[in-house]
């Protein structure tokens, strides 16, 4: 049978654990993490309160230009690499690896065990949380950026201090009345 004219159907198994052999890693592409507006507004308002009260300290903690709203709203991008594997029953399965892995971590015909989780969007293949390469004995855990790493430690520190200032101001007003 001609595989170009009649490609083999690919299944999306929900797991949680799939054991099989690597067929191939498809070419990766980038996907963006959405930043929810209420989270971003809360962080920026509390960080702004900190900057307003302690401007000299804020300037020392966050030198240079502040990130723009558009840049923060856009969100970080991460690499998505589709992985096709043939499970122990002979079914061709596809899963998605989010984040970077070493170049030589997975080779065709490696015997692997993947832990997967369904994604929020039902139109996407299950996401790999952990890969155990049984051929090489490697444990691989792909890491993706988060909204918190995108906002950065300086902005989050300013937001936490701003939240403490707001709490202290609220407590002072309540105790004063």
C-alpha positions, -999 to 999 in steps of 0.1 A, spaced: 0 0 0 13 35 -9 18 55 23 17 88 4 -17 82 -10 -31 64 21 -14 78 52 -18 59 84 -44 73 108 -30 90 139 -47 85 173 -47 109 202 -46 88 233 -54 106 265 -31 84 286 -21 91 313 8 69 304 17 57 269 45 32 263 59 27 228 86 34 202 95 68 187 84 69 150 95 105 144 97 140 157 79 164 134 91 200 128 85 223 157 66 255 157 60 283 182 28 289 202 20 319 224 8 318 260 -22 341 265 -19 365 293 -53 372 310 -61 408 313 -73 408 350 -40 392 361 -20 417 342 -40 447 355 -37 435 391 0 431 388 5 465 371 -17 484 395 0 470 426 34 475 410 24 511 401 14 518 437 49 506 448 65 529 421 44 558 432 53 555 469 89 544 466 100 559 433 138 558 440 138 522 451 116 512 422 140 529 398 169 508 413 149 476 411 138 481 375 165 500 356 158 511 320 126 512 301 95 496 316 78 469 295 49 482 274 13 470 279 13 456 244 45 435 251 32 422 284 -3 414 270 12 394 241 27 367 263 57 345 259 61 320 230 73 284 234 83 256 211 58 229 203 72 197 188 47 170 177 60 135 185 47 104 168 51 71 185 38 36 180 24 22 213 26 -14 224 -6 -23 207 7 -10 173 -14 21 172 3 53 158 -2 80 184 7 117 183 15 139 214 29 174 217 61 183 235 60 218 249 94 235 254 129 225 244 146 192 247 182 183 239 188 174 203 198 138 209 172 131 236 149 112 214 159 91 183 137 71 161 131 36 174 138 46 211 116 28 235 99 55 256 72 59 282 54 93 281 30 108 307 4 129 289 -24 153 299 -53 165 278 -51 201 268 -79 227 273 -85 229 235 -99 195 225 -85 201 189 -50 197 201 -30 165 207 -23 156 244 6 174 260 37 155 273 44 162 309 73 137 313 93 113 290 112 83 302 136 71 275 138 34 284 165 29 257 190 54 273 175 56 308 170 94 306 142 112 324 131 142 303 108 170 316 101 197 290 96 232 306 76 260 291 76 297 301 48 308 324 29 341 327 49 348 359 83 342 342 71 365 313 62 393 337 96 390 353 108 389 390 113 427 393 78 435 383 63 407 405 84 419 435 71 454 430 36 441 428 40 421 460 54 451 478 27 473 464 1 448 477 17 449 511 16 487 510 -20 486 500 -28 462 529 -9 483 554 -27 515 542 -61 497 545 -52 485 580 -41 519 590 -74 535 578 -95 508 595 -76 513 628 -77 551 626 -115 552 623 
